[in-house]
Amino acid sequence: MHLAYPVVLAALLFSVGVYGVLARRNAVLVLMSVELMLNAVNLNLVAFDAWLRDSLHAGQALTLFTITVAAAEIGLGLAIVLLLFRARGTADIDRATALGDPAETLPVEEAPNRAEALKGQNAA
């Protein structure tokens, strides 16, 4: 098998992932696009490992390491997105400018009213 086939497929997967990261506003879809990019890199690692006929299979070992890091990344990323959704009510990354108090991100004239409303919700 030629090396060009998996390399072209990996380039297409990576391009779709970059488009997803740049064009999407939902945090879950951005995480999925990052995973797609990591899988394109894994495909390249395994393809070049098979093409070079490495006796140590360094490409496959590095792929296993990359899969482990990707699993940890998606676990932490989804936890952060879940906390963001609970705090803000949306998973839109444009609205997640600050991860602090939601009243701090509002304009000055709306912040006291929002802070009082949040205190009333916490007391109830």
DSSP file with accessible surface (Angstrom, degrees, kcal/mol):
  #  RESIDUE AA STRUCTURE BP1 BP2  ACC     N-H-->O    O-->H-N    N-H-->O    O-->H-N    TCO  KAPPA ALPHA  PHI   PSI    X-CA   Y-CA   Z-CA
    1    1 A M              0   0  196      0, 0.0     2,-0.1     0, 0.0     0, 0.0   0.000 360.0 360.0 360.0 139.9    0.0    0.0    0.0
    2    2 A H    >   -     0   0  133      1,-0.1     3,-0.5     4,-0.0    49,-0.0  -0.422 360.0-131.0 -74.6 152.5    1.2    3.5   -0.8
    3    3 A L  T 3> S+     0   0   37      1,-0.2     4,-1.6     2,-0.1     5,-0.2   0.744  98.6  74.1 -73.3 -21.2    2.0    6.0    1.9
    4    4 A A  H 3> S+     0   0   57      1,-0.2     4,-2.7     2,-0.2     5,-0.3   0.845  86.3  61.6 -65.3 -33.9    0.0    8.6    0.1
    5    5 A Y  H <> S+     0   0  153     -3,-0.5     4,-2.2     1,-0.2    -1,-0.2   0.956 109.4  36.8 -63.4 -54.0   -3.5    7.1    1.0
    6    6 A P  H  > S+     0   0   16      0, 0.0     4,-2.6     0, 0.0    -1,-0.2   0.872 117.1  54.0 -68.4 -29.0   -3.3    7.3    4.8
    7    7 A V  H  X S+     0   0   46     -4,-1.6     4,-2.3     2,-0.2    -2,-0.2   0.925 110.5  45.5 -69.4 -41.4   -1.4   10.7    4.6
    8    8 A V  H  X S+     0   0   85     -4,-2.7     4,-2.4     2,-0.2    -1,-0.2   0.921 113.8  49.7 -66.6 -41.4   -4.1   12.2    2.4
    9    9 A L  H  X S+     0   0   91     -4,-2.2     4,-2.6    -5,-0.3    -2,-0.2   0.925 111.4  48.9 -62.6 -41.6   -6.8   10.8    4.6
   10   10 A A  H  X S+     0   0    0     -4,-2.6     4,-2.7     1,-0.2    -1,-0.2   0.887 109.6  52.3 -65.2 -37.8   -5.1   12.2    7.7
   11   11 A A  H  X S+     0   0   52     -4,-2.3     4,-2.4     2,-0.2    -1,-0.2   0.910 110.7  47.7 -65.1 -39.6   -4.7   15.6    6.1
   12   12 A L  H  X S+     0   0  107     -4,-2.4     4,-2.4     2,-0.2    -2,-0.2   0.925 112.9  48.0 -65.9 -43.9   -8.4   15.6    5.3
   13   13 A L  H  X S+     0   0   53     -4,-2.6     4,-2.2     1,-0.2    -2,-0.2   0.917 112.7  48.7 -62.1 -42.3   -9.3   14.6    8.9
   14   14 A F  H  X S+     0   0   84     -4,-2.7     4,-2.6     2,-0.2    -2,-0.2   0.906 110.5  51.5 -65.3 -38.4   -7.0   17.2   10.3
   15   15 A S  H  X S+     0   0   72     -4,-2.4     4,-2.5     2,-0.2    -2,-0.2   0.910 109.4  49.2 -65.7 -40.8   -8.5   19.9    8.0
   16   16 A V  H  X S+     0   0   87     -4,-2.4     4,-2.3     1,-0.2    -1,-0.2   0.906 111.4  50.9 -64.0 -38.9  -12.0   19.0    9.1
   17   17 A G  H  X S+     0   0    0     -4,-2.2     4,-2.2     2,-0.2    -2,-0.2   0.914 109.5  48.9 -64.7 -42.7  -10.9   19.2   12.7
   18   18 A V  H  X S+     0   0   51     -4,-2.6     4,-2.4     2,-0.2     5,-0.2   0.924 111.2  50.4 -63.5 -42.0   -9.3   22.7   12.2
   19   19 A Y  H  X S+     0   0  150     -4,-2.5     4,-2.6     1,-0.2     5,-0.3   0.918 109.9  51.2 -61.0 -40.9  -12.5   23.9   10.5
   20   20 A G  H  X S+     0   0    4     -4,-2.3     4,-1.6     1,-0.2    -2,-0.2   0.889 110.8  47.7 -64.3 -38.6  -14.5   22.6   13.4
   21   21 A V  H  < S+     0   0   47     -4,-2.2    -1,-0.2     1,-0.2    -2,-0.2   0.912 118.8  39.8 -68.5 -40.5  -12.3   24.3   16.0
   22   22 A L  H  < S+     0   0  119     -4,-2.4    -2,-0.2    -5,-0.2    -1,-0.2   0.822 123.7  35.7 -80.7 -28.8  -12.4   27.6   14.1
   23   23 A A  H  < S+     0   0   42     -4,-2.6    -3,-0.2    -5,-0.2     2,-0.2   0.744  97.6  84.0-100.1 -25.8  -16.1   27.7   13.0
   24   24 A R     <  -     0   0  117     -4,-1.6    -4,-0.0    -5,-0.3    69,-0.0  -0.485  46.6-171.2 -84.1 152.1  -18.0   26.0   15.9
   25   25 A R        +     0   0  109     -2,-0.2    68,-3.0    68,-0.1     2,-0.4   0.517  60.7  94.5-115.0 -11.2  -19.2   27.9   18.9
   26   26 A N  B  >  -A   92   0A  68     66,-0.2     4,-1.9     1,-0.1    66,-0.2  -0.704  69.7-142.6 -85.1 131.4  -20.4   24.9   21.0
   27   27 A A  H  > S+     0   0    8     64,-2.3     4,-2.2    -2,-0.4     5,-0.2   0.854  98.8  54.5 -65.8 -34.0  -17.7   23.7   23.4
   28   28 A V  H  > S+     0   0   53      2,-0.2     4,-2.2     1,-0.2    -1,-0.2   0.924 108.8  48.5 -67.2 -41.1  -18.6   20.0   22.9
   29   29 A L  H  > S+     0   0   66      2,-0.2     4,-2.0     1,-0.2    -2,-0.2   0.862 109.4  53.2 -67.8 -32.7  -18.2   20.3   19.2
   30   30 A V  H  X S+     0   0   26     -4,-1.9     4,-2.2     2,-0.2    -1,-0.2   0.923 108.8  49.6 -66.4 -41.8  -14.9   22.0   19.6
   31   31 A L  H  X S+     0   0   23     -4,-2.2     4,-2.1     1,-0.2    -2,-0.2   0.900 109.7  51.5 -63.6 -38.9  -13.7   19.2   21.8
   32   32 A M  H  X S+     0   0  114     -4,-2.2     4,-2.0     1,-0.2    -1,-0.2   0.887 108.6  51.7 -64.7 -36.6  -14.8   16.7   19.2
   33   33 A S  H  X S+     0   0   16     -4,-2.0     4,-2.0     2,-0.2    -2,-0.2   0.890 107.7  51.6 -67.9 -37.0  -12.9   18.6   16.5
   34   34 A V  H  X S+     0   0   43     -4,-2.2     4,-2.3     2,-0.2    -2,-0.2   0.910 109.1  51.0 -65.2 -39.7   -9.7   18.5   18.7
   35   35 A E  H  X S+     0   0   36     -4,-2.1     4,-2.3     2,-0.2    -2,-0.2   0.885 107.3  53.7 -64.2 -37.0  -10.2   14.7   19.0
   36   36 A L  H  X S+     0   0   54     -4,-2.0     4,-1.7     2,-0.2    -1,-0.2   0.907 108.5  49.4 -63.8 -39.6  -10.5   14.5   15.2
   37   37 A M  H  X S+     0   0   41     -4,-2.0     4,-1.9     2,-0.2    -2,-0.2   0.907 109.9  50.8 -66.4 -39.9   -7.2   16.3   14.8
   38   38 A L  H  X S+     0   0   48     -4,-2.3     4,-2.3     1,-0.2    -2,-0.2   0.893 108.7  51.9 -65.0 -37.5   -5.5   14.0   17.3
   39   39 A N  H  X S+     0   0   81     -4,-2.3     4,-2.2     2,-0.2    -1,-0.2   0.846 105.9  54.6 -68.6 -31.9   -6.8   11.0   15.5
   40   40 A A  H  X S+     0   0    2     -4,-1.7     4,-2.0     2,-0.2    -1,-0.2   0.912 108.9  48.4 -65.1 -40.1   -5.4   12.4   12.2
   41   41 A V  H  X S+     0   0   59     -4,-1.9     4,-2.5     2,-0.2    -2,-0.2   0.915 109.9  52.3 -65.3 -40.7   -2.0   12.6   13.9
   42   42 A N  H  X S+     0   0   10     -4,-2.3     4,-2.4     1,-0.2     5,-0.2   0.898 106.9  52.8 -62.2 -39.6   -2.3    9.1   15.2
   43   43 A L  H  X S+     0   0   53     -4,-2.2     4,-2.4     1,-0.2    -1,-0.2   0.913 109.8  48.5 -62.4 -41.7   -3.1    7.9   11.7
   44   44 A N  H  X S+     0   0   51     -4,-2.0     4,-2.6     2,-0.2     5,-0.3   0.907 109.8  52.5 -63.4 -42.2    0.1    9.5   10.4
   45   45 A L  H  X S+     0   0   41     -4,-2.5     4,-1.9     1,-0.2    -2,-0.2   0.935 113.5  42.2 -61.1 -45.7    2.2    8.0   13.2
   46   46 A V  H  X S+     0   0   57     -4,-2.4     4,-2.4     2,-0.2     5,-0.2   0.902 113.9  52.4 -70.3 -38.5    1.0    4.5   12.5
   47   47 A A  H  X S+     0   0   14     -4,-2.4     4,-2.3    -5,-0.2    -2,-0.2   0.934 112.7  43.8 -64.7 -44.0    1.3    5.0    8.7
   48   48 A F  H  X S+     0   0   80     -4,-2.6     4,-2.4     2,-0.2    -1,-0.2   0.845 111.0  55.5 -71.3 -30.7    4.9    6.2    8.9
   49   49 A D  H  X>S+     0   0    6     -4,-1.9     5,-1.3    -5,-0.3     4,-0.8   0.924 112.1  42.9 -64.7 -41.7    5.7    3.5   11.4
   50   50 A A  H  <5S+     0   0   64     -4,-2.4    -2,-0.2     2,-0.2    -1,-0.2   0.875 114.6  50.7 -70.9 -36.0    4.5    0.8    9.0
   51   51 A W  H  <5S+     0   0  140     -4,-2.3    -2,-0.2     1,-0.2    -1,-0.2   0.896 113.7  43.1 -70.3 -38.5    6.2    2.5    6.0
   52   52 A L  H  <5S-     0   0  117     -4,-2.4    -1,-0.2    -5,-0.2    -2,-0.2   0.601  99.8-137.6 -81.4 -12.9    9.6    2.8    7.7
   53   53 A R  T  <5 -     0   0  211     -4,-0.8     2,-0.3     1,-0.2    -3,-0.2   0.928  27.3-165.9  53.5  51.3    9.3   -0.8    9.1
   54   54 A D      < -     0   0   53     -5,-1.3     3,-0.4     1,-0.1    -1,-0.2  -0.495  17.8-149.1 -70.0 130.1   10.7    0.3   12.5
   55   55 A S  S    S+     0   0  106     -2,-0.3    -1,-0.1     1,-0.2    -2,-0.1   0.786  98.2  47.6 -73.6 -25.0   11.7   -2.6   14.6
   56   56 A L  S    S-     0   0  143     -3,-0.0    -1,-0.2     4,-0.0     5,-0.1   0.580  99.8-136.4 -88.7 -11.4   10.9   -0.8   17.8
   57   57 A H     >  +     0   0   93     -3,-0.4     4,-2.0    -8,-0.1     5,-0.2   0.931  39.2 166.2  53.5  51.1    7.5    0.4   16.5
   58   58 A A  H  >  +     0   0   57      1,-0.2     4,-2.6     2,-0.2     5,-0.2   0.857  69.4  56.8 -65.9 -34.2    8.0    3.8   18.0
   59   59 A G  H  > S+     0   0   13      2,-0.2     4,-1.8     1,-0.2    -1,-0.2   0.909 108.4  46.3 -64.8 -39.4    5.1    5.3   16.0
   60   60 A Q  H  > S+     0   0   87      2,-0.2     4,-2.0     1,-0.2    -1,-0.2   0.893 112.3  50.6 -71.1 -36.9    2.7    2.8   17.5
   61   61 A A  H  X S+     0   0   60     -4,-2.0     4,-1.9     2,-0.2    -2,-0.2   0.917 111.0  48.3 -65.5 -41.8    4.0    3.4   21.0
   62   62 A L  H  X S+     0   0   86     -4,-2.6     4,-2.5     1,-0.2    -1,-0.2   0.858 108.0  56.4 -67.0 -31.7    3.7    7.1   20.6
   63   63 A T  H  X S+     0   0   13     -4,-1.8     4,-2.5     2,-0.2    -2,-0.2   0.915 105.4  50.5 -64.3 -42.0    0.1    6.6   19.3
   64   64 A L  H  X S+     0   0  116     -4,-2.0     4,-2.0     1,-0.2    -1,-0.2   0.904 110.9  49.4 -62.5 -39.7   -0.8    4.7   22.5
   65   65 A F  H  X S+     0   0  134     -4,-1.9     4,-2.3     2,-0.2    -2,-0.2   0.922 110.7  50.1 -64.2 -41.7    0.6    7.6   24.5
   66   66 A T  H  X S+     0   0   24     -4,-2.5     4,-2.5     1,-0.2    -2,-0.2   0.891 108.7  52.0 -65.3 -38.4   -1.4   10.1   22.4
   67   67 A I  H  X S+     0   0   85     -4,-2.5     4,-2.2     2,-0.2    -1,-0.2   0.909 109.5  50.4 -64.6 -38.8   -4.6    8.1   22.9
   68   68 A T  H  X S+     0   0   93     -4,-2.0     4,-2.0     2,-0.2    -2,-0.2   0.931 111.9  46.6 -64.1 -44.7   -4.0    8.2   26.7
   69   69 A V  H  X S+     0   0   74     -4,-2.3     4,-2.6     1,-0.2    -2,-0.2   0.903 111.3  52.5 -65.0 -38.5   -3.5   11.9   26.7
   70   70 A A  H  X S+     0   0    5     -4,-2.5     4,-2.5     2,-0.2    -1,-0.2   0.884 107.5  51.8 -65.4 -37.7   -6.6   12.4   24.5
   71   71 A A  H  X S+     0   0   61     -4,-2.2     4,-1.9     2,-0.2    -1,-0.2   0.920 112.3  45.3 -65.3 -42.3   -8.7   10.4   26.9
   72   72 A A  H  X S+     0   0   59     -4,-2.0     4,-2.4     2,-0.2     5,-0.3   0.905 112.7  52.1 -66.3 -39.1   -7.5   12.5   29.8
   73   73 A E  H  X S+     0   0   55     -4,-2.6     4,-2.8     1,-0.2    -2,-0.2   0.914 109.7  47.3 -64.8 -41.5   -8.1   15.7   27.8
   74   74 A I  H  X S+     0   0   47     -4,-2.5     4,-2.5     2,-0.2     5,-0.2   0.884 110.8  53.0 -71.3 -33.0  -11.6   14.8   26.9
   75   75 A G  H  X S+     0   0   42     -4,-1.9     4,-1.7    -5,-0.2    -2,-0.2   0.952 115.4  39.0 -64.8 -48.1  -12.5   13.8   30.5
   76   76 A L  H  X S+     0   0  121     -4,-2.4     4,-2.3     2,-0.2    -2,-0.2   0.900 115.5  53.6 -68.0 -39.3  -11.2   17.1   31.9
   77   77 A G  H  X S+     0   0   14     -4,-2.8     4,-2.5    -5,-0.3    -2,-0.2   0.919 109.4  46.8 -63.4 -43.7  -12.7   19.1   28.9
   78   78 A L  H  X S+     0   0   81     -4,-2.5     4,-2.4     2,-0.2    -1,-0.2   0.864 110.4  53.7 -68.1 -32.9  -16.2   17.6   29.4
   79   79 A A  H  X S+     0   0   49     -4,-1.7     4,-2.3    -5,-0.2    -2,-0.2   0.923 110.7  46.3 -64.8 -41.9  -16.0   18.3   33.1
   80   80 A I  H  X S+     0   0   98     -4,-2.3     4,-2.5     2,-0.2    -2,-0.2   0.918 112.5  50.2 -66.2 -41.4  -15.2   21.9   32.4
   81   81 A V  H  X S+     0   0   17     -4,-2.5     4,-2.8     2,-0.2    -2,-0.2   0.911 109.7  51.5 -64.6 -39.1  -17.9   22.2   29.8
   82   82 A L  H  X S+     0   0   87     -4,-2.4     4,-2.3     2,-0.2    -2,-0.2   0.931 111.6  46.2 -64.6 -42.8  -20.4   20.7   32.3
   83   83 A L  H  X S+     0   0  114     -4,-2.3     4,-2.2     2,-0.2    -1,-0.2   0.895 112.6  51.1 -64.9 -38.5  -19.5   23.2   35.0
   84   84 A L  H  X S+     0   0   16     -4,-2.5     4,-2.9     2,-0.2     6,-0.5   0.916 110.2  49.1 -64.4 -41.4  -19.7   26.0   32.4
   85   85 A F  H  X S+     0   0  108     -4,-2.8     4,-2.2     1,-0.2    -2,-0.2   0.894 111.5  49.2 -66.1 -38.8  -23.1   24.9   31.3
   86   86 A R  H  < S+     0   0  184     -4,-2.3    -1,-0.2    -5,-0.2    -2,-0.2   0.883 117.2  41.2 -67.3 -36.4  -24.3   24.7   34.9
   87   87 A A  H  < S+     0   0   56     -4,-2.2    -2,-0.2    -5,-0.2    -1,-0.2   0.890 131.0  22.8 -78.6 -39.7  -23.0   28.2   35.7
   88   88 A R  H  < S-     0   0   43     -4,-2.9    -3,-0.2     2,-0.2    -2,-0.2   0.656  92.5-126.8-103.1 -23.6  -24.0   29.9   32.5
   89   89 A G  S  < S+     0   0   52     -4,-2.2     2,-0.3    -5,-0.4    -4,-0.2   0.552  83.7  70.3  85.1   5.8  -26.8   27.9   31.1
   90   90 A T        -     0   0   36     -6,-0.5    -2,-0.2     2,-0.1    -1,-0.2  -0.988  67.0-145.3-150.5 155.1  -25.1   27.5   27.7
   91   91 A A        +     0   0   16     -2,-0.3   -64,-2.3    -3,-0.1     2,-0.4   0.090  57.0 132.4-105.9  20.8  -22.1   25.8   26.2
   92   92 A D  B  >  -A   26   0A  45    -66,-0.2     4,-0.5     1,-0.1     3,-0.5  -0.592  48.3-153.8 -75.9 125.1  -21.4   28.7   23.8
   93   93 A I  T  4 S+     0   0   63    -68,-3.0     3,-0.3    -2,-0.4    -1,-0.1   0.745  90.8  63.2 -76.8 -19.3  -17.7   29.6   24.0
   94   94 A D  T  4 S+     0   0   93    -69,-0.3    -1,-0.2     1,-0.2     3,-0.1   0.837 105.8  45.8 -70.1 -30.2  -18.3   33.1   22.9
   95   95 A R  T  4 S+     0   0  158     -3,-0.5     2,-1.1     1,-0.2     3,-0.3   0.559  95.3  79.7 -88.2  -8.0  -20.3   33.8   26.0
   96   96 A A     <  +     0   0   24     -4,-0.5    -1,-0.2    -3,-0.3     3,-0.1  -0.476  49.4 136.9 -96.2  63.2  -17.8   32.1   28.3
   97   97 A T  S    S+     0   0  115     -2,-1.1     2,-0.4     1,-0.2    -1,-0.2   0.833  72.3  23.7 -79.6 -31.4  -15.3   35.0   28.5
   98   98 A A        -     0   0   37     -3,-0.3    -1,-0.2     2,-0.1     7,-0.1  -0.993  60.2-153.1-135.1 142.7  -14.7   34.6   32.2
   99   99 A L  S    S+     0   0  135     -2,-0.4    -1,-0.0    -3,-0.1    -3,-0.0   0.242  72.5  87.1 -98.5  14.2  -15.1   31.6   34.5
  100  100 A G  S    S-     0   0   42      1,-0.3    -2,-0.1     2,-0.1     5,-0.1   0.252  95.3 -23.3 -86.7-144.4  -15.8   33.7   37.6
  101  101 A D    >>  -     0   0   71      1,-0.1     3,-1.4     2,-0.0     4,-0.6  -0.446  55.8-134.7 -67.8 132.2  -19.0   35.0   38.9
  102  102 A P  G >4 S+     0   0   26      0, 0.0     3,-0.8     0, 0.0     4,-0.4   0.821 104.7  62.5 -59.9 -26.2  -21.7   35.4   36.1
  103  103 A A  G >4 S+     0   0    6      1,-0.2     3,-0.7     2,-0.2    12,-0.1   0.785  94.2  62.6 -70.3 -23.0  -22.5   38.9   37.5
  104  104 A E  G <4 S+     0   0  143     -3,-1.4    -1,-0.2     1,-0.2     7,-0.1   0.743  98.2  55.2 -74.0 -22.0  -19.0   40.1   36.8
  105  105 A T  G << S+     0   0   54     -3,-0.8    -1,-0.2    -4,-0.6    -2,-0.2   0.600  91.1  89.4 -88.4 -10.1  -19.4   39.5   33.0
  106  106 A L  S <  S-     0   0   55     -3,-0.7     5,-0.1    -4,-0.4    -3,-0.0  -0.455  92.2 -88.0 -81.7 158.3  -22.5   41.7   32.7
  107  107 A P    >>  -     0   0   64      0, 0.0     4,-1.5     0, 0.0     3,-1.0  -0.194  44.8-103.0 -59.4 162.3  -22.3   45.5   32.0
  108  108 A V  T 34 S+     0   0  125      1,-0.3     3,-0.2     2,-0.2    -2,-0.1   0.869 118.6  53.2 -60.8 -40.2  -22.0   47.7   35.1
  109  109 A E  T 34 S+     0   0  138      1,-0.2     4,-0.3     2,-0.1    -1,-0.3   0.775 115.4  40.7 -71.4 -21.3  -25.6   48.9   35.1
  110  110 A E  T <> S+     0   0   97     -3,-1.0     4,-2.0     2,-0.1    -1,-0.2   0.649  95.5  81.7 -96.9 -17.0  -26.9   45.3   35.1
  111  111 A A  H  X S+     0   0   24     -4,-1.5     4,-2.7    -3,-0.2     5,-0.2   0.904  89.2  49.0 -62.3 -45.3  -24.4   43.7   37.5
  112  112 A P  H  > S+     0   0   70      0, 0.0     4,-2.3     0, 0.0    -1,-0.2   0.929 112.7  48.0 -63.6 -40.4  -26.0   44.8   40.9
  113  113 A N  H  > S+     0   0  111     -4,-0.3     4,-1.9     1,-0.2    -2,-0.2   0.910 114.1  46.9 -64.3 -41.0  -29.5   43.6   39.8
  114  114 A R  H  X S+     0   0  100     -4,-2.0     4,-2.4     2,-0.2    -1,-0.2   0.904 111.1  51.7 -67.3 -40.2  -28.1   40.3   38.7
  115  115 A A  H  X S+     0   0   28     -4,-2.7     4,-2.2     1,-0.2    -2,-0.2   0.907 110.1  48.9 -64.8 -39.4  -26.0   39.9   41.8
  116  116 A E  H  X S+     0   0  130     -4,-2.3     4,-2.1    -5,-0.2    -1,-0.2   0.896 110.4  51.1 -66.5 -37.9  -29.1   40.5   44.0
  117  117 A A  H  X S+     0   0   48     -4,-1.9     4,-1.9     1,-0.2    -2,-0.2   0.905 110.2  49.3 -66.0 -38.9  -31.1   37.9   42.0
  118  118 A L  H  X S+     0   0   27     -4,-2.4     4,-2.3     2,-0.2    -2,-0.2   0.884 109.2  51.9 -68.8 -36.0  -28.3   35.3   42.4
  119  119 A K  H  X S+     0   0  149     -4,-2.2     4,-1.8     1,-0.2    -1,-0.2   0.898 108.7  51.6 -66.6 -37.1  -28.2   36.0   46.2
  120  120 A G  H  X S+     0   0   45     -4,-2.1     4,-1.2     1,-0.2    -2,-0.2   0.886 110.3  48.6 -66.1 -35.1  -31.9   35.4   46.3
  121  121 A Q  H  < S+     0   0  126     -4,-1.9    -2,-0.2     1,-0.2    -1,-0.2   0.900 111.0  49.8 -70.4 -39.2  -31.6   32.1   44.5
  122  122 A N  H  < S+     0   0  134     -4,-2.3    -2,-0.2     1,-0.2    -1,-0.2   0.838 109.2  52.0 -69.5 -30.4  -28.8   31.0   46.8
  123  123 A A  H  <        0   0   89     -4,-1.8    -1,-0.2    -5,-0.2    -2,-0.2   0.807 360.0 360.0 -74.8 -27.9  -30.8   31.8   49.9
  124  124 A A     <        0   0  120     -4,-1.2    -3,-0.1    -5,-0.2    -4,-0.0   0.088 360.0 360.0 -78.1 360.0  -33.8   29.8   48.7
